[in-house]
Amino acid sequence: MTEIKSHPVDGLLRTDRMPHIWCPGCGVGTSVNCFTRAIEKLEMDLDKLHVVSGIGCTGRVAGYINVDSFHTTHGRALAFATGLSLSRPDSKVVVYSGDGDIAAIGGNHLIHAARRNVDMTVICVNNYTYGMTGGQVTPTTPDKALASTTPFGNFEHTFNIPNLVAASGGTYVARWTVFHVRQLTRAMVSALKHPGFSFIEVLSPCPTLYMRRNKLGAAVNLMEYFKESAVIENGADTRTVALNEGKTVLGEFVNVRLPTLRESYEERMKEALGEKFVPYEGSK
């Protein structure tokens, strides 16, 4: 009888929920593999790791990671995560969701979570579309690209998400693709260790809706494009990293240490209340 061997990260996944719902060629699963590898490298206490997601293909990650997880309403993952981060300062909170959930309906929460420097890590898988709900246009859909709501091509200006987050106050900002698995894993390690608001944009194929509608071939074709067009510029000015045709700027763009929301709150309370102020148990 053939021995069935387990996968190295099986212990970090809810294997009873497999097979997963992602399409063949989708990059979300690859990003999850990088995430589990990062957790392993850091030897994180899984009882103090919380994964929060919204609605969408990437939002299903919270249901497959075998840790304390929250599958929240559409666009509100960052709001839920802010409350969780403040109430559990001894834990690490991760928001894992898609470009539509985070940058569209959740865009207001994104800029304010970055502005406040909330201690959380945000992993935003950008596949340029609403993959689960019909392939509608998103704030990251490229210019002239077809979507179910832009049958004659997208005419709206496209978000440069790293610049949006950096301009809002994010203290760790990076971008990689699901082709660059080693670099992405290392970035996730850095983001999880970072005190404050850390954000990684992960560029990923959506072969079923975005690529099929735009006649871009199979997922492997976009992976080849990621490989050929990649320009790694660590420390690049985020105003210059917009996704232009023929060039995909990747790297760690921002990494600074500033007081987190909790640290700012505790400092102000100590000034106001003196010895009467008692920090929450487990406060950093």
C-alpha positions in Angstrom: 0.0 0.0 0.0 1.3 3.5 -0.9 2.1 5.6 2.1 0.2 8.9 2.1 2.5 11.6 3.3 1.3 14.8 4.9 2.1 18.3 3.6 4.6 20.2 5.8 2.1 22.9 6.6 -0.9 20.6 7.1 -1.0 21.5 10.8 -1.6 25.1 9.9 -4.6 24.4 7.6 -8.1 23.2 8.3 -7.6 20.1 6.1 -11.2 18.9 6.9 -12.4 21.7 4.7 -10.3 20.7 1.7 -10.5 20.7 -1.3 -10.6 24.5 -1.3 -12.9 26.6 -3.5 -10.2 28.4 -5.5 -10.0 27.9 -9.2 -7.1 26.1 -11.0 -4.4 28.7 -11.5 -5.6 31.1 -8.9 -2.7 32.6 -6.9 -4.5 32.9 -3.5 -3.5 29.4 -2.5 0.2 30.2 -3.4 0.0 33.2 -1.1 -1.4 31.1 1.7 1.5 28.7 1.3 3.9 31.6 1.7 2.0 32.8 4.8 2.1 29.4 6.5 5.9 29.2 5.8 6.3 32.6 7.4 4.4 31.5 10.5 6.6 28.5 10.7 9.8 30.5 10.3 8.7 32.8 13.2 7.6 29.9 15.3 4.5 31.9 16.2 2.2 31.0 19.1 -0.9 30.0 17.2 -3.1 30.8 20.2 -2.0 34.5 19.7 -2.5 34.7 16.0 -5.8 35.9 14.6 -6.8 36.1 10.9 -9.6 38.4 9.8 -11.1 38.6 6.4 -14.0 40.1 4.5 -16.0 38.8 1.5 -14.5 37.5 -1.7 -12.1 34.8 -3.0 -9.2 35.9 -0.8 -11.6 36.4 2.1 -12.0 32.6 2.3 -8.5 32.3 3.6 -9.7 32.8 7.2 -11.7 29.6 6.9 -8.8 27.5 5.8 -6.1 28.7 8.2 -6.2 26.7 11.4 -6.0 29.6 13.9 -8.6 31.9 15.5 -10.3 33.5 12.5 -13.0 36.0 11.8 -14.9 36.0 8.5 -16.5 39.5 8.6 -18.9 41.5 6.5 -17.8 43.0 3.1 -15.2 45.8 3.4 -15.2 45.7 7.2 -12.3 43.4 8.0 -10.0 46.3 8.9 -12.6 47.7 11.3 -13.1 44.4 13.0 -9.3 43.9 13.1 -8.7 47.3 14.7 -11.0 46.5 17.6 -9.4 43.1 18.0 -5.8 44.5 17.9 -6.7 47.0 20.6 -8.4 44.5 22.9 -5.7 41.8 22.5 -2.4 43.7 22.5 -0.6 40.4 23.3 -1.6 38.9 20.0 -0.9 39.4 16.3 -3.8 40.4 14.1 -3.7 39.7 10.3 -6.2 41.0 7.8 -6.1 38.7 4.7 -8.5 39.8 1.9 -8.7 41.0 -1.7 -8.3 44.3 -3.6 -12.1 44.8 -3.9 -12.8 44.2 -0.2 -9.8 46.3 1.1 -9.4 49.1 -1.4 -13.0 49.5 -2.6 -15.8 49.2 -0.1 -13.2 48.9 2.7 -11.0 51.8 1.4 -12.0 54.3 4.1 -11.1 51.7 6.8 -7.7 51.2 5.0 -6.6 54.8 5.0 -7.6 55.3 8.7 -6.0 52.0 9.9 -2.8 53.1 8.2 -3.2 56.7 9.6 -3.6 55.4 13.1 -0.7 52.9 12.7 -2.8 50.1 14.2 -0.7 47.1 15.1 -1.8 44.7 12.4 -0.6 43.1 9.2 -2.7 43.4 6.0 -2.1 41.0 3.1 -4.0 42.3 0.1 -4.2 39.8 -2.8 -4.7 41.9 -5.9 -6.2 40.0 -8.9 -7.6 43.1 -10.5 -11.3 42.0 -10.2 -14.1 40.9 -8.0 -13.5 37.2 -8.6 -16.3 35.7 -6.5 -19.2 38.0 -7.4 -19.1 38.3 -11.2 -15.9 40.0 -12.3 -16.9 43.6 -11.8 -14.4 46.4 -12.1 -12.4 47.3 -9.0 -10.1 50.3 -8.0 -7.1 48.2 -9.2 -8.5 47.0 -12.6 -6.0 48.3 -15.2 -6.9 51.0 -17.7 -9.0 49.8 -20.6 -9.4 46.2 -19.1 -12.7 44.5 -19.6 -14.9 43.7 -16.7 -18.6 42.7 -16.3 -19.4 46.3 -15.4 -17.0 47.9 -18.0 -17.8 45.9 -21.2 -16.1 48.6 -23.3 -13.0 48.8 -21.1 -12.1 50.4 -17.8 -12.1 54.2 -18.0 -11.4 55.0 -14.3 -8.0 55.9 -12.9 -6.4 53.0 -11.1 -5.2 53.0 -7.5 -1.5 52.7 -6.8 -2.2 50.9 -3.6 1.3 51.0 -2.1 1.3 54.8 -2.5 -2.2 55.1 -1.1 -1.1 53.2 2.1 2.2 55.0 2.4 0.6 58.4 2.0 -2.0 57.4 4.6 0.8 56.6 7.2 1.5 52.9 6.8 4.9 52.1 8.4 5.7 48.9 6.4 4.6 48.7 2.8 5.7 46.1 0.2 4.6 44.5 -3.0 5.4 41.1 -4.5 3.7 38.6 -6.8 2.8 35.0 -6.4 5.6 34.1 -8.7 8.2 35.6 -6.2 7.4 33.1 -3.5 10.7 33.4 -1.6 10.6 37.1 -1.5 6.9 37.1 -0.6 7.6 34.7 2.3 10.4 36.9 3.6 8.2 40.0 3.3 5.5 38.3 5.3 8.0 37.4 8.0 9.1 41.1 8.2 5.5 42.3 8.2 4.5 40.0 11.0 7.4 41.1 13.1 6.8 44.8 12.4 5.1 46.8 15.2 2.5 49.0 13.7 0.6 48.9 10.4 2.2 46.6 7.9 0.8 46.1 4.4 1.7 43.7 1.5 0.1 43.9 -1.9 0.3 40.5 -3.6 -0.3 40.5 -7.3 -2.1 37.3 -8.4 -3.7 35.7 -11.5 -7.5 35.4 -11.8 -7.7 33.0 -14.8 -11.4 32.3 -14.6 -12.8 35.9 -14.8 -10.2 38.6 -15.3 -7.8 36.8 -17.6 -10.4 34.9 -19.6 -12.4 38.0 -20.3 -9.3 40.0 -21.3 -8.0 37.1 -23.4 -4.7 36.9 -21.5 -4.3 33.2 -21.7 -3.8 30.8 -18.8 -2.5 31.7 -15.3 1.0 30.6 -16.3 1.0 33.4 -18.9 0.5 36.0 -16.2 3.2 34.3 -14.1 5.6 34.6 -17.0 4.6 38.3 -17.3 5.4 38.8 -13.6 8.8 37.2 -14.1 9.7 39.2 -17.2 8.3 42.6 -16.1 9.5 42.5 -12.5 11.8 45.4 -11.4 12.9 45.1 -7.8 13.4 48.5 -6.2 13.6 48.3 -2.5 13.0 51.7 -0.9 11.4 53.1 -4.1 9.3 56.3 -3.8 5.8 54.8 -3.9 4.6 57.5 -6.2 6.7 55.8 -8.9 5.4 52.2 -8.5 2.1 52.4 -10.3 1.4 49.3 -12.3 2.4 50.3 -15.9 2.3 48.1 -18.9 5.6 46.4 -19.3 6.9 47.2 -15.8 6.0 45.7 -12.4 7.9 47.5 -9.6 8.3 45.2 -6.6 10.1 45.3 -3.3 9.9 46.7 0.3 9.1 50.3 -0.2 8.6 51.6 3.4 9.9 50.2 6.7 9.9 52.8 9.6 9.2 52.6 13.3 6.6 55.0 14.7 4.4 54.8 17.8 1.5 52.4 17.3 -2.1 53.4 18.1 -1.9 51.6 21.4 1.4 53.1 22.3 0.1 56.6 21.5 -3.1 55.9 23.6 -1.2 54.6 26.6 1.3 57.6 26.5 -1.6 60.0 26.5 -3.5 58.2 29.3 -0.3 58.1 31.5 0.1 61.9 31.0 -3.6 62.5 31.9 -4.1 60.0 34.7 -0.6 59.3 36.1 -0.6 56.3 38.4 -4.3 55.9 38.1 -3.9 54.6 34.6 -3.6 50.8 34.5 -2.7 49.3 31.0 -4.6 46.3 29.8 -3.1 43.0 30.8 -0.6 41.8 28.2 -0.1 45.3 26.9 3.1 45.8 24.9 
